[in-house]
């Protein structure tokens, strides 16, 4: 018999929160919540060490189609902040 572990509801809530990030403050709240999720659900995170997480973060960025550059006009756009949140979330589950 094969057992699978479903992602806890907390992880789904973090995903939903990432999609709602539109500002620097939203990103800060998201990062706080992502840290809480790690503490609660670390067993479902693929990258459990800081080096693994950072390597995955870089890989997610390389695969991303986002080409914006941080500047006054792009950081005022909610797309930039949401992109950052999605990168962080992706790095928690992608190797």
C-alpha positions as CSV (number, residue, x, y, z in Angstrom):
1,X,0.0,0.0,0.0
2,X,1.3,3.4,-0.9
3,X,0.7,6.3,1.4
4,X,0.7,9.9,0.2
5,X,0.8,13.0,2.3
6,X,-1.7,15.7,1.3
7,X,-0.6,19.3,1.8
8,X,-2.2,20.6,5.0
9,X,-4.8,23.4,4.8
10,X,-2.2,25.8,6.1
11,X,-0.1,25.3,3.0
12,X,-3.1,26.0,0.8
13,X,-3.8,29.2,2.8
14,X,-0.2,30.3,2.2
15,X,-0.6,29.7,-1.6
16,X,-3.8,31.8,-1.6
17,X,-2.0,34.5,0.4
18,X,0.8,34.6,-2.2
19,X,-1.7,35.3,-4.9
20,X,-3.0,38.3,-3.0
21,X,0.4,40.0,-2.5
22,X,0.3,43.4,-4.2
23,X,2.6,45.6,-2.0
24,X,5.8,45.5,0.0
25,X,3.7,45.3,3.2
26,X,1.7,42.3,1.7
27,X,5.0,40.6,1.0
28,X,6.2,41.1,4.5
29,X,3.0,39.6,5.9
30,X,3.4,36.7,3.4
31,X,7.0,36.1,4.5
32,X,5.9,36.0,8.2
33,X,3.2,33.5,7.2
34,X,5.6,31.4,5.1
35,X,7.9,31.1,8.1
36,X,5.0,30.0,10.3
37,X,4.0,27.4,7.6
38,X,7.6,26.0,7.7
39,X,7.4,25.6,11.4
40,X,4.0,23.9,11.2
41,X,4.4,21.9,8.0
42,X,8.1,21.4,7.4
43,X,7.5,17.7,6.7
44,X,5.8,18.6,3.3
45,X,8.5,21.2,2.4
46,X,10.9,19.9,-0.3
47,X,13.7,22.3,0.7
48,X,14.2,22.1,4.4
49,X,17.6,23.7,4.7
50,X,18.5,27.4,3.9
51,X,21.0,26.4,1.2
52,X,18.5,24.1,-0.5
53,X,15.8,26.8,-0.3
54,X,18.1,29.4,-1.7
55,X,19.3,27.2,-4.6
56,X,15.6,26.4,-5.4
57,X,14.8,30.1,-5.2
58,X,17.5,30.9,-7.8
59,X,16.2,28.1,-10.0
60,X,12.6,29.3,-9.8
61,X,13.8,32.8,-10.8
62,X,15.8,31.4,-13.7
63,X,12.7,29.6,-15.0
64,X,10.4,32.6,-14.5
65,X,9.2,34.6,-17.4
66,X,9.1,37.8,-15.3
67,X,11.5,40.3,-16.8
68,X,10.8,43.4,-14.8
69,X,13.6,45.3,-13.0
70,X,13.2,46.7,-9.6
71,X,12.8,50.4,-9.9
72,X,10.4,53.1,-8.7
73,X,7.8,52.3,-11.3
74,X,8.0,48.5,-11.1
75,X,8.1,48.2,-7.3
76,X,4.9,50.3,-7.1
77,X,3.3,47.6,-9.3
78,X,1.6,44.8,-7.5
79,X,2.9,42.4,-10.1
80,X,6.5,42.8,-8.8
81,X,5.5,42.0,-5.2
82,X,3.3,39.1,-6.2
83,X,6.2,37.7,-8.3
84,X,8.5,37.9,-5.2
85,X,5.9,36.0,-3.1
86,X,5.4,33.3,-5.7
87,X,9.2,32.8,-6.0
88,X,9.5,32.3,-2.3
89,X,6.5,29.9,-2.2
90,X,7.9,28.0,-5.2
91,X,11.2,27.6,-3.6
92,X,9.5,25.8,-0.7
93,X,8.3,23.0,-2.9
94,X,10.5,22.8,-6.0
95,X,13.9,21.1,-6.2
